[in-house]
Amino acid sequence: MKPDRPLIGAVVFLATGVALILRYCQGTTAFNVAYPFSGSTLHIDLTTIGPAVMGGLFLIAIGLLFLLWSLLAAIVHQIGLLAGHHDRFETIINRRREPAFEADAYPGTITMAERKNEG
């Protein structure tokens, strides 16, 4: 199992949830810089109202579950690579190379083929 699809889903759900919460928030932000950097402050006050609260938290929860699933899939995939189990696409679909020209099928012969475009 590869972790790419659950990771993409996690990013989409987390970004949508945070955007939904921030879109409907009413708040203030304050940033003060002082010379002794220990006196610098950042104050963020977010208040979200309406259905965006439950929807945003629900989407963030689903995103966190997808992120956990992606982490577990990445661990399992890495263990599989260490054990030597490779998920090869060629084993699922049997592929073989067809000769592009007739001369590839019969080495040592010279052939000429002409195809005319119809239309």
C-alpha positions as CSV (number, residue, x, y, z in Angstrom):
1,M,0.0,0.0,0.0
2,K,1.4,3.3,-1.0
3,P,0.8,6.4,1.2
4,D,0.3,9.0,-1.6
5,R,-3.5,8.9,-1.9
6,P,-4.3,9.1,1.8
7,L,-1.7,11.9,2.1
8,I,-3.4,13.9,-0.6
9,G,-6.8,13.3,1.0
10,A,-5.4,14.4,4.4
11,V,-4.0,17.7,3.0
12,V,-7.3,18.4,1.2
13,F,-9.5,17.7,4.3
14,L,-7.2,19.6,6.7
15,A,-6.9,22.6,4.3
16,T,-10.7,22.7,3.8
17,G,-11.4,22.5,7.5
18,V,-9.0,25.2,8.5
19,A,-10.2,27.4,5.6
20,L,-13.8,26.9,6.7
21,I,-13.0,27.9,10.2
22,L,-10.9,30.9,9.2
23,R,-13.5,32.1,6.6
24,Y,-16.2,32.5,9.2
25,C,-14.1,33.7,12.1
26,Q,-14.4,37.1,13.8
27,G,-11.4,37.9,15.7
28,T,-8.4,40.1,16.3
29,T,-4.7,39.7,15.9
30,A,-2.0,41.7,17.7
31,F,1.7,41.6,17.2
32,N,4.2,43.6,19.3
33,V,7.9,43.6,18.8
34,A,10.2,44.7,21.6
35,Y,14.0,45.0,21.7
36,P,14.6,42.4,24.3
37,F,12.9,39.7,22.3
38,S,11.5,38.1,25.4
39,G,9.1,41.1,25.5
40,S,7.7,40.4,22.0
41,T,4.1,39.1,21.9
42,L,1.7,37.6,19.4
43,H,-1.9,37.5,20.3
44,I,-4.5,35.7,18.1
45,D,-8.2,35.7,19.1
46,L,-10.4,33.6,16.8
47,T,-14.1,33.2,17.2
48,T,-16.0,31.2,14.6
49,I,-19.8,31.1,14.6
50,G,-22.4,29.1,12.8
51,P,-22.3,25.7,11.1
52,A,-18.7,26.4,10.1
53,V,-17.6,25.4,13.6
54,M,-18.9,21.8,13.4
55,G,-18.1,21.4,9.7
56,G,-14.6,22.7,10.1
57,L,-13.9,20.5,13.1
58,F,-15.4,17.5,11.3
59,L,-13.2,18.1,8.2
60,I,-10.1,18.5,10.4
61,A,-10.9,15.3,12.2
62,I,-11.3,13.4,8.9
63,G,-8.0,15.0,7.7
64,L,-6.2,13.8,10.9
65,L,-7.5,10.2,10.3
66,F,-6.3,10.3,6.7
67,L,-2.9,11.6,8.0
68,L,-2.7,8.7,10.5
69,W,-3.7,6.2,7.7
70,S,-1.0,7.7,5.4
71,L,1.6,7.4,8.2
72,L,0.7,3.7,8.8
73,A,0.7,3.0,5.0
74,A,4.2,4.6,4.7
75,I,5.5,2.5,7.5
76,V,4.1,-0.7,6.0
77,H,5.4,0.3,2.6
78,Q,8.9,0.9,3.9
79,I,8.9,-2.5,5.8
80,G,7.7,-4.1,2.6
81,L,10.6,-2.6,0.7
82,L,13.1,-3.8,3.3
83,A,11.6,-7.3,3.2
84,G,12.0,-7.4,-0.6
85,H,8.3,-7.3,-1.6
86,H,7.9,-4.9,-4.5
87,D,4.5,-4.0,-5.8
88,R,5.3,-4.2,-9.4
89,F,2.8,-2.9,-11.9
90,E,4.1,-5.4,-14.5
91,T,3.0,-8.4,-12.4
92,I,-0.6,-7.1,-12.4
93,I,-0.8,-6.4,-16.2
94,N,1.2,-8.7,-18.3
95,R,3.2,-6.5,-20.7
96,R,5.6,-7.5,-23.4
97,R,7.4,-5.6,-26.1
98,E,6.2,-6.0,-29.6
99,P,8.7,-5.4,-32.4
100,A,8.3,-2.0,-34.0
101,F,9.4,-3.1,-37.4
102,E,9.4,-6.5,-39.1
103,A,13.2,-6.5,-39.2
104,D,13.2,-6.5,-35.4
105,A,11.3,-9.8,-35.4
106,Y,13.7,-11.4,-38.0
107,P,17.3,-10.2,-37.5
108,G,19.5,-10.2,-40.5
109,T,16.8,-9.5,-43.0
110,I,16.1,-6.2,-44.7
111,T,12.5,-5.3,-45.3
112,M,10.7,-2.3,-46.4
113,A,7.1,-1.4,-45.5
114,E,5.0,1.4,-46.7
115,R,1.8,2.6,-45.2
116,K,-0.4,5.1,-46.9
117,N,-2.5,7.4,-45.0
118,E,-6.1,7.0,-45.8
119,G,-8.5,9.9,-45.7
